[in-house]
Structures are given as C-alpha cells and as structure tokens.
Amino acid sequence: MLNKLFGRVVSGKGEGRYYMSLLPYKEKFKNILGYEPYEGTLNIKLNQEINLNKLNSIIIDDFYYKNNKYYGVKIIPVKICTKDYCVIGAIIYPKKTEHPNNIIEVIAPIKLRKYLFLKNNDIIMITLNGEKNE
C-alpha cells in the first residue's frame, strides 16, 4: 500500500491563490477538512508519477458562482512533513489542471512556505491515508 510520497517544493503560477480565495471553495474545504485553508497552494514535484484517482478522496462537484462555472476538485487528507515538522493538510486534485502527474498541489491551514521555512527544491514527505480497495 502506498502511504508516503516524496518530492521537492517547486514554484507555481499563482493560480491556486485565486481559487483558494473563492468563498464557495473556502466553505467546502472548511466543511470537509475542519479548517479554512490558507489562500494558496504549495506545489510539490514528486520523485515518481502517481495516479491520484487510485487514492481515497473526497469530491467537490462543479458549481456556479457569480455566473461563472468552477470545476470540481478531489481532496485527499494528508500530513505534510519536513525533516523536523508535520502539518495536517490535503492534496487537492482539480478536475481541470495543467500540471503533469508528478506535480501535486497541497493546502493547509497555514502558509506552508512560511511556517515550515520552505524554499524551492526543499524535500517534502506527504503521508497518505491509503489506497482504495479495488
């Protein structure tokens, strides 16, 4: 069973900040995860490609907000760890994404770069809850 992923911090395009600031996403994440995520995502380039569809996830469906359609997202609760610290968080896997399969986006209730003292190329470990039983 796959339960740990390793990767390095990489820069994103800044789009995660916009989506994470939208009220419907914020409310849905808070209801599912029990916290309001920081308005931004941390991008991790994994040392392997992964099929996120094989992992246990919670699905947020597509919705309309202020006359615009927003696509659904899968949420996979995880722990995000450095050598010294771990923080609760989640992998978010948007239905519509430009990322290749080895780049994941993670969210947390805090700004991960600031509180875990992260910079590009730092190594991150993601601890998962497990795979679907199929």
N, C-alpha and C positions, 0 to 999 in steps of 0.2 A: 504494500500500500504506500502510495506517495504521500508523505506528510511534511516534507521540508523542501523548499526551493531556495536556491542561492542565486544572487545576481548583484549587479552594480548599479548605483544611482546614475541616472542619465537625465539630461535636460529634456523638457517637453516643449510644446508650442505655446503653453499658457492657456489653452482652451479649457482645461479642467477647472480652472478658477471660475470661468464664466458659468459653466454648467453647475458647479457646486454652489454657486451663489443663488440659483433659481429656487424660489420658495417651494414649489412642489417637490423638487428633488430633496431639498433640505428636510422637509416634513416627512417624506417617505423614508429617508435614511434614518432619521431620528426614531420613527416608529419601529423600524426593523432592527436597528442596531442598539438603540437605547441611548444614543448620544447624537449631538449635532456635529457633523464633521467640519473640520477646518475647510475653508473655501479654497481648495486647491488639491491637486493630486501629486503624488510622488511617483515618478516613472522609474521602473526597475528593468534593466536589461538582464534577462535570465541567462544562465550558462547552458540552457537547453530550451528547446521549443516545448510548449505544453499545450494540450488541448483542454482549455478551461471548461468545455462542455462536459467533461468527464468528472468534474468535481461537484460536490454538493453545493448548490447555490440557491439563493432566494431571488425571485424575479420581480422587477418593477416593470409593469407594462408601459407601452407607449401612452402618451397623454397629450392633450392640447392645453396650452397656457398662453393667454393673451394673443389668441388667434394663430399661434404657431404650433406645429407638431414637434414633439420631442420624443425621441426613441427610447425604448426600454433599456434596462441595464440589469445584468446579473450581479449579485453581491455574494461574495464568498468571505465570511468572517475568518480572520487570521490573527496571528501575532506577528508583529514586525520587529525584528531584533537586530541589534548591532552586537559587537563583542561584549559590550557592557550592560546594555539595557534592552528591555522588550516593552512594546506598547501594543494595546489592542487596536485593531483596525480592520480593514476589509480590502480585498481585491475587488475592484469594480471592472466589469467587462461590458462596455456599451455594445448594444446591438449593432450600432454603426460606428466603426472605428477605422483609423488609418494605420494603426500600429500593427507590425508583424507579430507572429505568435510568440516571439521571445521577449516582447516588451509588455509589461503589465503596469497598471495604474493602481496605486493603493491610496486609501484615505484613512484618516484617524481623527480623533477629537482635538488633536494639537497639530501645529505646523511641524512636521517631522524633520525637515531640514534644520530648523532652528533648535528644537529640543533634543534631537539626537546628534547635533553637531555634524550634519552630513554635508558632504560636497560630492561633486561628480566623481565617479569611479570608486567611491566607498562601497564596501561589501555589505550586503544586507541578507539576512536569513528570514524567510517567511515560513511560519509554521501553520499548516493547514489542519482542518478537522478530518479530512479523509476523502476517499473517492466514493462515488455512487456504487452501490451494489447492483451489478447488472448481470 
